[in-house]
Amino acid sequence: MIEYLNKCPKAIERLKPAFRACLKDFDTLKREVMAGRVGLYELIGDNYHVTIAGEVVGRSYFLWGVSGKGVVPAMRELKRHVKEAGMTSISADTHFPLVARLCRRLNTKECKSGSVTRMEMGV
């Protein structure tokens, strides 16, 4: 199940751990959510419960932040919704090599630039 959370302050705070390497970006996320340019969602299933923030960029759904339990199965669920919306990929940047490694189970393509890894997954 996916639920739109429309500017929910508690949901925004749940994403804070995803920004521990880039706290200024967390402030930007809050502004973008409140301006309506970035959406907040909660994905809940038998083996996952995550909060995500994202926006459409071209034909891709860009994830600003993901936090919770069961990220890999949650991304599989999100993939279905992104495809139904007519997009072709899901993308995200991470400062954490372990996050990039975890997401390889989703067949992501990676591109490193300094300490940031850009991940992209086709839908």
KOLTOR-436686 format. One record per residue (C-alpha): residue number from 1; x, y negated, z negated. Coordinates in steps of 0.05 Angstrom, whole numbers, plus 32768, in hexadecimal, padded with zeros to 4 digits. Example, Ala and Ser with C-alpha at 12.3 -4.5 7.8 and 13.67 -1.06 7.14 Angstrom:
REM residues 2
R,num,x,y,z
R,1,80F6,805A,7F64;
R,2,8111,8015,7F71;
//
This chain:
REM residues 123
R,num,x,y,z
R,1,8000,8000,8000;
R,2,8017,7FBA,800F;
R,3,7FFC,7F7C,7FED;
R,4,8007,7F33,7FFD;
R,5,8019,7F0C,7FBD;
R,6,8012,7EC3,7FD5;
R,7,8044,7E99,7FAE;
R,8,8040,7EC4,7F6F;
R,9,8074,7EA9,7F3E;
R,10,807C,7EED,7F1C;
R,11,808A,7F0F,7F5F;
R,12,80BF,7EDA,7F70;
R,13,80E1,7EE7,7F2D;
R,14,80E2,7F32,7F3B;
R,15,810E,7F22,7F77;
R,16,8142,7EFC,7F4E;
R,17,8170,7F3A,7F44;
R,18,8177,7F3F,7F90;
R,19,8197,7EFA,7F90;
R,20,81C9,7F03,7F58;
R,21,8203,7EF9,7F89;
R,22,81E3,7EBB,7FA8;
R,23,81BA,7E95,7F76;
R,24,81B4,7E57,7FA2;
R,25,8191,7E83,7FD6;
R,26,815E,7E96,7FA0;
R,27,814C,7E4D,7F97;
R,28,8144,7E47,7FE2;
R,29,8117,7E85,7FE2;
R,30,80EA,7E66,7FAE;
R,31,80E2,7E27,7FD7;
R,32,80D4,7E4E,8017;
R,33,80A0,7E79,7FF5;
R,34,807D,7E3D,7FD7;
R,35,807E,7E1B,801B;
R,36,805D,7E58,803A;
R,37,8096,7E69,8069;
R,38,80AA,7EA9,8045;
R,39,8077,7EDD,8030;
R,40,8077,7F06,7FF0;
R,41,805E,7F4E,7FF0;
R,42,805A,7F89,7FC1;
R,43,8060,7FCF,7FDD;
R,44,8046,8007,7FB0;
R,45,8047,8051,7FBE;
R,46,8051,8093,7F9B;
R,47,809D,808B,7F99;
R,48,80A7,8040,7FA0;
R,49,8093,7FFD,7F83;
R,50,80B7,7FC2,7FA1;
R,51,80AE,7F77,7FAA;
R,52,80C7,7F59,7FEB;
R,53,80CD,7F13,8008;
R,54,80D2,7F0C,8053;
R,55,80C3,7EE5,8092;
R,56,80BB,7EF0,80DC;
R,57,80F9,7EDB,8103;
R,58,80EE,7EE6,814D;
R,59,80D9,7F2F,8155;
R,60,80F9,7F44,8113;
R,61,80E0,7F43,80CB;
R,62,8118,7F25,80A2;
R,63,811B,7F3A,8059;
R,64,8131,7F03,802A;
R,65,8130,7F30,7FEE;
R,66,811A,7F75,7FD6;
R,67,8115,7F8B,7F8E;
R,68,80F7,7FC8,7F6C;
R,69,80FA,8013,7F6C;
R,70,80FA,8040,7FA9;
R,71,8115,800F,7FDC;
R,72,8121,8043,8013;
R,73,80DA,8060,8013;
R,74,80BD,801A,800C;
R,75,80E4,8004,804A;
R,76,80C7,803F,8070;
R,77,8082,8026,805D;
R,78,8094,7FDE,8071;
R,79,80AF,7FF7,80B3;
R,80,8069,8010,80C5;
R,81,8049,7FCC,80B6;
R,82,807F,7FA6,80DC;
R,83,8075,7FD2,8119;
R,84,8029,7FC9,8116;
R,85,8034,7F7D,8115;
R,86,8059,7F83,8158;
R,87,80A0,7F77,813F;
R,88,80DC,7FA1,8153;
R,89,8109,7FA0,8116;
R,90,8114,7F91,80CD;
R,91,8153,7F6C,80BA;
R,92,8175,7F55,807A;
R,93,81B6,7F3A,805F;
R,94,81D8,7F56,8021;
R,95,8214,7F43,7FF7;
R,96,8214,7F89,7FD8;
R,97,8239,7FC2,7FFC;
R,98,8210,7FF5,7FD4;
R,99,81CF,7FD8,7FEF;
R,100,81EA,7FDE,8036;
R,101,81FF,8026,8028;
R,102,81BA,8037,800B;
R,103,8198,801A,8049;
R,104,81C0,8045,8078;
R,105,818D,807B,8069;
R,106,815E,8050,8092;
R,107,818C,8052,80CF;
R,108,819F,8009,80C9;
R,109,81D1,7FE7,80F6;
R,110,8203,7FBD,80CF;
R,111,822E,7F80,80DF;
R,112,825D,7F63,80AA;
R,113,826E,7F1A,80A5;
R,114,829A,7F0B,8069;
R,115,8277,7F25,802B;
R,116,8233,7F2B,804D;
R,117,8219,7F67,8072;
R,118,81E0,7F5D,80A4;
R,119,81B5,7F9B,80AA;
R,120,8182,7FA8,80E0;
R,121,8152,7FE2,80E7;
R,122,8127,7FEE,8124;
R,123,80DE,7FFD,811A;
//
